[in-house]
């Protein structure tokens, strides 16, 4: 996923269908310097982690 799109999704009030390794995740914030995003699985909000932007997929 491109950094700008990840930032748009993180700032959007609408829930987007984004997956990481097959699991739907919520993007909290994007780190420009490391090209990562702070995410958590939708069904496990207490399990936050950093994911490479290249590993995030937006499903239409």
Secondary structure, DSSP 8 states (H G I E B T S, - for coil): --HHHHHHHHH-SS---EEETTEEEEEEEEETTTTEEEEEETT-TT-EEEEEGGGEEE--
